[in-house]
């Protein structure tokens, strides 16, 4: 496959592949060797945008958080390709570094840098907004990291439209680092989690959206069907619930038809639709094995017709 043209990430100088590779599985359902194989295949296809968080995967028995960053750090060191990849990670959810106080943000960043084996984070997100902390404190701490050269650009994940707008206004007023990216939950069966006020702020302020749950925990791969049994740690976590909804069934039917017309997997169509939406720079999707990657990478080459995009929008309304 030929590499797709990279996309500019908001107002930053970062240029990213239109599929961001989710690192949540590294050190969880993919061990180190499997993770390296996935990362190698992604990079070989022209991919350069890695998404992780300091808390991945603290929810697993025996893990303490930071496992994903550690795997990525080892891979980058082994391949000697730090300048070729854009690494995004997040702060606020690590068991040892909870919250968004200035002290915690800076300490967590140093811990992430150590695990990643690098002197800078390309894109640093606040993972979940903490409304008890003033935006002035959060932005002030992030700006210090940028000025110190530890962070190139900043973003926000799981934040309200009001707090996002307040943060941007403070950055502009004080001349401090400004969010360039937003990571919302957004996919064909979860549109109101982004569309509306939050998307309007992103569009108005020039932010790039990097949606997570782009495949609705696997539902939009098409593998969840009535009567089908899926061997996945996430199967019981809600991916199958969409089967019981009229919207879920309509979306699957539309995806099936369009995938057949283009001779591509269902997941490719779902991701291509998301990548074509206003403000979206690169959906996030993860793969446990290299064999799962082609269906994700295909979004870079699939161009939906206006009619196909409209049908998916209607089915998912």
C-alpha positions, 0 to 999 in steps of 0.5 A: 500500500502506498502512504497517504498524504499526511494531514496537518494537525490543527494549527500545530506543525505536526503532520500525521497519518490519517489513522492514529494507531491506538496503543491501549492494547500494548502490554495488555492484549498484545504482548511486547512481540505482538505489539512490535509486529503491529507497530512495524506493519503500521510504520511500513504502511506509512503510519506515524501517529501513535496514541497512548496514555500514561494509565494504559493499562492500569486496569489489568491485574498485575499492571500498574499503568505505563505499560503501553508507553514502555512498549512504545519506548522500547520499539522506538529505541529498537528501530531508531525512528523517534524523528519519524513518529508522532507520539501522543500521550495523556495525563490525569488517570495514572494511579500514581499521577491522578488529576490535573494540578500543575504539580501533577501534570509536570511530574506525570510528564517526566514519568511518561518521558522516562517510559517512552525513552524520549526527551519530548512528547509530540502531543500531550493531552489532558485525558479527562478534564478535572473541573475542580482545577482552574483552566489557568492552572492547567494551561499554565502547567502545559505551557511550562512543558512546551517552553521547556521543550518537553512537549511540542503541542497540547490537546484535550480529551473528554472535555466540555465545550464550555471548558474547552472554550474557556481554556482557549480564551485564556491561552489567547489572552495570556499568550500561552500554549493553546490546545491544537487537538481534541480527542472526543468519543465519536463514531457512527453509533455515537455522534452526539458525543461530539457533534453539536457544541463541542464540534462547533468550538473545534471548527471555530477555533481550528482544532483537529479532532482525533476520535477514540472508539472510532469503531465502537469497541469493535461493533463497526468492524461488522464482527458482531452479528445476531447469534455470533460469538466473538472472542474479545475482552471488549465483547462483553463491555458493550460492543454488542449492545448496538445490535439491539438498536434500530440505528445499529442495524441500519448502520450495519446494513449501510456499511455492508452494502458500501463495503461490498461495492468497494470490496473492502472490509466493513471497518474500512468504510466506518473509518473512512466515513469518520475521517471525512467528517468536518474537523476530523484529522485522524480516527484512532483504532487499535490492532492486537495483531498485524493481521488486523491492520489492513482493514484499518489502514485502508481508510487512507485510500478509500474515498466515499461518494457523496451518496455513500457518505449521506447514506451512512449519515442518515443511517446513523442519525 
